[in-house]
Amino acid sequence: MAVSCGLIGPFVVTRGMAFAVHGTAELAFTGAAAGLLVADNPVVGALVGAVVVAMLISVFGNRQSERDSAIGVILAFGMGIGVLLLGFYQGFATAATNILFGNIFGVSGSQLIVLLVICLVVMAVMGTCYRPLLFASVDPDATESRGVPVRRLGLLFMVVLALSVTGAAQVVGTLLVLSLAITPAAAAQRLSASPLIVPGLSILFAVAAANGGLLASLQSNVKASVFITSFSFALYVLARLTGPLLRDRRRRALHRSHPADQEPPHPSPVPEPPGTPARAGER
Amino acid sequence: MRWEAEVGSSGGAAVALRGATLRFGHHVIWENLDLNVAPGECLAILGPNGAGKTTLLKVMLGLLKLSAGTITIDGRPPGRGRADAGYIAQQRLFDPARPIRGRDLVQFGVDGHRPGLPRTRAAQVDPDIEAVGAQGYADVPVGLLSGGQQQRLRIAQARAGRPRLLLCDEPLTSLDPSAQQEIVAVIDRHRREHGSTVVYVTHEITLIASVVDQVLYVAAGRWAAGPADTVLTTRSLSALYGSHVDVIRVHDHVVIVGEDGSRPGHAGHPP
């Protein structure tokens, strides 16, 4: 699950979808409450809830400016229903806490298989769509001009996101999903700009935080989610501290190479003014 | 290079529109548009905002279907995503935190539309990066580059798809004047070296007047096409707008002023 979160993370960050993650996770809670009530199976309920919500968000909030308010609207309503459903549930109250704050040791064998399948599906989809999705996240107009169905791709990504988020929620809980879906990717982005290294680091960070957190939790009496969130936060802080050093090095490299920018390799009959100064140099 | 050989053999026009009409519901964008752009020619599409200039580019890209009439690119109808046409979008600055380098952006021009994981093949993109003079900053995150540098990389990206037709949608907007001249020069050098056809959508005929062979002016559902000197006249544009507009030439600037003093789709320098 950490792997799939690390994989979608970079897109969540570049597409500015942190709130969408939070929204789907919260509503996975509603779905889980419904699942608990109807079939005593919170995982399946959470999955259905998250996917439905992801599609709603795609449909209502196609533009980024609309999206956040659309999520807010759906989220508030969905949480209300979730609380109502939980009120009807006569089981142990811990079931509710587990949904919100996660409990990996509460996941049954069959649910574990469901999670594993989700993880494989997410990896398969992302393995196929990674390149066009990255292109679309960076420059949607150019991507569309190459015939990529940008909107459908965005919808597919929302569904994949919903699946990963639900899976991660089983471990860290719906309220803390961001620590696996966003923090590792945000940390990775501080360290690299390569389209392969960023997801690689992101997955690495997510896996390290998740496993480290589980191990630490086994050694103590504290819930795993506490350690997972702290570890991933620590990685982020580290990345923020080291990131500027790397960035400065790149800027210096940019300065050194700047003269090359002023001389186009081909002679041109149209006189060209000298290259504009790099924006990085001015700041 | 690969796409050069095919230019001459296609015979007819690079872009041909016959009775082309586009409607959204009952709203006519433009109708009965006839246009011929010869291979290697440079066309400028001018007109006020909302006249359907970018829409016409989308038709050429095969992203939108005509309501009536025909369009052919090199004698064939444009197909969605066919690599015949390269597209350079309006200059918009990339987010400084964007984890992507210039060479990744150019690589997208080669394979960005194909499924799979991203990769960078220097052999595939280096010639295009050098052709636009971007080799000095191709490994820097694009968000750290200036607007002109980013736009050069977009041109390299469009080139990397080996298009015979280069569609430039307001590529000069929000660039400073020296960067604007550079970009025009880079695009025109590409046109001359590879015999590519170039289409500009722009508000600024002044900036590209020296490289443009033909002008298409669209306004209020009507259109006029031909050399800039015949289209951008008081008579032809007044007929187009259905009211009197003055076309004033000051040095090499063209200023279009409506009866009420408004500047419908001014084709000269911004006030």
HADDOCK unambig.tbl for C-alpha pairs under 7 A between the chains (distance, minus, plus):
assign (segid A and resid 14 and name CA) (segid B and resid 98 and name CA) 6.63 0.50 0.50
assign (segid A and resid 127 and name CA) (segid B and resid 116 and name CA) 5.89 0.50 0.50
assign (segid A and resid 127 and name CA) (segid B and resid 117 and name CA) 6.13 0.50 0.50
assign (segid A and resid 128 and name CA) (segid B and resid 115 and name CA) 5.08 0.50 0.50
assign (segid A and resid 128 and name CA) (segid B and resid 116 and name CA) 4.51 0.50 0.50
assign (segid A and resid 128 and name CA) (segid B and resid 117 and name CA) 6.88 0.50 0.50
assign (segid A and resid 129 and name CA) (segid B and resid 115 and name CA) 5.24 0.50 0.50
assign (segid A and resid 129 and name CA) (segid B and resid 116 and name CA) 5.89 0.50 0.50
assign (segid A and resid 130 and name CA) (segid B and resid 116 and name CA) 5.95 0.50 0.50
assign (segid A and resid 130 and name CA) (segid B and resid 117 and name CA) 5.32 0.50 0.50
assign (segid A and resid 130 and name CA) (segid B and resid 118 and name CA) 6.92 0.50 0.50
assign (segid A and resid 131 and name CA) (segid B and resid 112 and name CA) 5.91 0.50 0.50
assign (segid A and resid 131 and name CA) (segid B and resid 115 and name CA) 6.09 0.50 0.50
assign (segid A and resid 131 and name CA) (segid B and resid 116 and name CA) 5.62 0.50 0.50
assign (segid A and resid 131 and name CA) (segid B and resid 117 and name CA) 5.10 0.50 0.50
assign (segid A and resid 131 and name CA) (segid B and resid 118 and name CA) 4.88 0.50 0.50
assign (segid A and resid 132 and name CA) (segid B and resid 112 and name CA) 5.28 0.50 0.50
assign (segid A and resid 132 and name CA) (segid B and resid 113 and name CA) 5.17 0.50 0.50
assign (segid A and resid 132 and name CA) (segid B and resid 114 and name CA) 6.40 0.50 0.50
assign (segid A and resid 132 and name CA) (segid B and resid 115 and name CA) 6.24 0.50 0.50
assign (segid A and resid 135 and name CA) (segid B and resid 108 and name CA) 6.59 0.50 0.50
assign (segid A and resid 135 and name CA) (segid B and resid 112 and name CA) 5.93 0.50 0.50
assign (segid A and resid 141 and name CA) (segid B and resid 89 and name CA) 6.63 0.50 0.50
assign (segid A and resid 142 and name CA) (segid B and resid 87 and name CA) 6.41 0.50 0.50
assign (segid A and resid 142 and name CA) (segid B and resid 89 and name CA) 6.51 0.50 0.50
assign (segid A and resid 143 and name CA) (segid B and resid 113 and name CA) 6.88 0.50 0.50
assign (segid A and resid 145 and name CA) (segid B and resid 61 and name CA) 6.40 0.50 0.50
assign (segid A and resid 145 and name CA) (segid B and resid 81 and name CA) 6.23 0.50 0.50
assign (segid A and resid 145 and name CA) (segid B and resid 87 and name CA) 6.43 0.50 0.50
assign (segid A and resid 146 and name CA) (segid B and resid 81 and name CA) 4.21 0.50 0.50
assign (segid A and resid 146 and name CA) (segid B and resid 82 and name CA) 6.93 0.50 0.50
assign (segid A and resid 146 and name CA) (segid B and resid 113 and name CA) 6.18 0.50 0.50
assign (segid A and resid 147 and name CA) (segid B and resid 80 and name CA) 5.13 0.50 0.50
assign (segid A and resid 147 and name CA) (segid B and resid 81 and name CA) 3.46 0.50 0.50
assign (segid A and resid 148 and name CA) (segid B and resid 113 and name CA) 5.81 0.50 0.50
assign (segid A and resid 189 and name CA) (segid B and resid 99 and name CA) 5.95 0.50 0.50
assign (segid A and resid 192 and name CA) (segid B and resid 99 and name CA) 6.72 0.50 0.50
assign (segid A and resid 193 and name CA) (segid B and resid 99 and name CA) 3.97 0.50 0.50
assign (segid A and resid 193 and name CA) (segid B and resid 100 and name CA) 4.87 0.50 0.50
assign (segid A and resid 193 and name CA) (segid B and resid 101 and name CA) 6.16 0.50 0.50
assign (segid A and resid 193 and name CA) (segid B and resid 141 and name CA) 5.98 0.50 0.50
assign (segid A and resid 194 and name CA) (segid B and resid 99 and name CA) 6.54 0.50 0.50
assign (segid A and resid 194 and name CA) (segid B and resid 100 and name CA) 5.92 0.50 0.50
assign (segid A and resid 194 and name CA) (segid B and resid 101 and name CA) 6.68 0.50 0.50
assign (segid A and resid 195 and name CA) (segid B and resid 100 and name CA) 6.28 0.50 0.50
assign (segid A and resid 195 and name CA) (segid B and resid 118 and name CA) 6.53 0.50 0.50
assign (segid A and resid 196 and name CA) (segid B and resid 118 and name CA) 6.85 0.50 0.50
assign (segid A and resid 250 and name CA) (segid B and resid 140 and name CA) 6.61 0.50 0.50
assign (segid A and resid 254 and name CA) (segid B and resid 137 and name CA) 6.09 0.50 0.50
assign (segid A and resid 257 and name CA) (segid B and resid 136 and name CA) 4.95 0.50 0.50
assign (segid A and resid 257 and name CA) (segid B and resid 137 and name CA) 6.89 0.50 0.50
assign (segid A and resid 258 and name CA) (segid B and resid 136 and name CA) 6.21 0.50 0.50
assign (segid A and resid 260 and name CA) (segid B and resid 136 and name CA) 5.53 0.50 0.50
assign (segid A and resid 261 and name CA) (segid B and resid 133 and name CA) 6.01 0.50 0.50
assign (segid A and resid 261 and name CA) (segid B and resid 134 and name CA) 6.27 0.50 0.50
assign (segid A and resid 261 and name CA) (segid B and resid 136 and name CA) 5.72 0.50 0.50
assign (segid A and resid 264 and name CA) (segid B and resid 133 and name CA) 4.80 0.50 0.50
assign (segid A and resid 265 and name CA) (segid B and resid 130 and name CA) 6.81 0.50 0.50
assign (segid A and resid 265 and name CA) (segid B and resid 131 and name CA) 6.91 0.50 0.50
assign (segid A and resid 265 and name CA) (segid B and resid 133 and name CA) 6.25 0.50 0.50
assign (segid A and resid 270 and name CA) (segid B and resid 185 and name CA) 6.43 0.50 0.50
assign (segid A and resid 272 and name CA) (segid B and resid 181 and name CA) 6.99 0.50 0.50
assign (segid A and resid 272 and name CA) (segid B and resid 182 and name CA) 5.73 0.50 0.50
assign (segid A and resid 273 and name CA) (segid B and resid 178 and name CA) 5.99 0.50 0.50
assign (segid A and resid 273 and name CA) (segid B and resid 182 and name CA) 6.90 0.50 0.50
assign (segid A and resid 276 and name CA) (segid B and resid 148 and name CA) 6.93 0.50 0.50
assign (segid A and resid 276 and name CA) (segid B and resid 179 and name CA) 6.45 0.50 0.50
assign (segid A and resid 278 and name CA) (segid B and resid 145 and name CA) 5.74 0.50 0.50
assign (segid A and resid 278 and name CA) (segid B and resid 146 and name CA) 5.24 0.50 0.50
assign (segid A and resid 279 and name CA) (segid B and resid 144 and name CA) 6.42 0.50 0.50
assign (segid A and resid 279 and name CA) (segid B and resid 145 and name CA) 5.66 0.50 0.50
assign (segid A and resid 279 and name CA) (segid B and resid 146 and name CA) 4.81 0.50 0.50
assign (segid A and resid 280 and name CA) (segid B and resid 144 and name CA) 5.30 0.50 0.50
assign (segid A and resid 280 and name CA) (segid B and resid 145 and name CA) 6.45 0.50 0.50
